[in-house]
Amino acid sequence: MIRTLYREQRVAGDHARVWAFFSTPRNLAKITPPHMRFEIVGDVAPAMYPGQMIEYRIGVLPGITMRWLTEITHVRDGEYFVDEQRIGPYRIWHHEHRFIPAADGRSVLMTDKITYDPGWGPLGSLGNALWIRHQLAAIFDYRTLKVAEFFPG
């Protein structure tokens, strides 16, 4: 079953600075919870581009790491980018990041729309209800706090 997680955050700062931070793949580690042991594997270009493949290792449980490969499928400079999982824990993972500048130029509305399916049929639905959706919410809650630290208002 397809599920959606949607988040919005008002980010203090000018649009160019906010875009530069979020379109730099290595910055993802700075806004990911430490317990996930997030690590980009290998070289990665400093800025995202369509077709870019980014390989990560993430800790899913204590002592257990998982390989995750995403492709940056769409980029419209300054507006949005999309990453899609190619290898990883989900049957489907499509994450759309949008950046909408405020009229006064002093902040940006950042939106995240994650469309996902854990797979595994009824077992995946149970896992989503008991653990996955809570984990995703916690990851994005942490990210909200870290982004506010990097871009204080």
Order of alpha helices (4+ residues) and beta strands (2+ residues): beta-alpha-beta-beta-beta-beta-beta-beta-alpha-alpha
